[in-house]
Amino acid sequence: MLSLAAAQAAERPWTDAGVKDGVMLAYRDDAALQAREVRAITELPFAADAVAAVACDFTQYGSLVLGVQEARLIAGQPSGDHEVYLHYAPRYVVVAARDVVIRVERSGTGEGASQCRWSEVVGRVSERRGVVRMPLLRGSWTIERLSASRSRVTYQLAVKPGGSLPGWLVRRGALGELAEIIERLAQRLGGPVLPPRTRGEARSHREILFSVSPVPPWLTQTMGRG
């Protein structure tokens, strides 16, 4: 199912959304999902295997996406395909908690690249009272080997948090959070994000050191009400 969806998505063009903190951002709308897919691309000064080990272990998802209160392994192992229950705690009284179960599928794409894709699993865990079940959470990490100690990372995400949150606010929030997620990934690995080379550009890369953004993550700040 994930492979078919990926093949269909590859045919849709991306719209450039600029560069934030060395991360190239883009988006495109998926009519079938009735959701916006967002994408971030950057380079990290770490081996592809090391990046994949952190990015694709969803039992540690809370270290990349703030507000994840629980990331519980349900089936499989983080080193391969696995299922994880994610619970997002409410940050404010008016914002309900969210949860979802996702299935993560890991694979190699050839030429030194690795990938993990995930999609929501319906009916895997009973719904909790007072917690809104997210109807859609799909995405992927693609890690390409540039050298023994350098990787290009592509992060894609499509989400519907559920509840009464306006669609335009979800779309804006999802795109705005991408650079912070990449930043936290770099911090987990112990290094900076490197600004990605733009098309046709041949320039050296300047290392950018980051500090944690004080802005609350969109998933806990703006996920629907009630």
Secondary structure, 3 states (H helix, E strand, C coil): CHHHHHHHHCCCCCEEEEEECCEEEEEEEECCCCEEEEEEEEEECCCHHHHHHHHCCHHHHHHCCCCEEEEEEEEECCCCCEEEEEEECCCCCCECEEEEEEEEEEEEEECCEEEEEEEECCCCCCCCCCEEECCEEEEEEEEEEEECCEEEEEEEEEEECCCCCCHHHHHHHHHHHHHHHHHHHHHHHCCCEECCCCCCCCCCCCCECCCCCCCCCHHHHCCCEC
